[in-house]
């Protein structure tokens, strides 16, 4: 059992679900997750999730 890896997988799944629910609009996904947009953008980079620049602007 690797707690750090497990928590990262949970976080990644929640981020992907929020992006799906908001049609990829990062600002809206961040709001849904209770994060600042900049924090979510950092997490997208961390996990290698790429979005359209227009969607990143939100």
Secondary structure, 3 states (H helix, E strand, C coil): CCHHHHHHHHHHHHHHHHHHHCCCCHHHHHHHHCCCHHHHHHHHHHHCCCCCHHHHHC
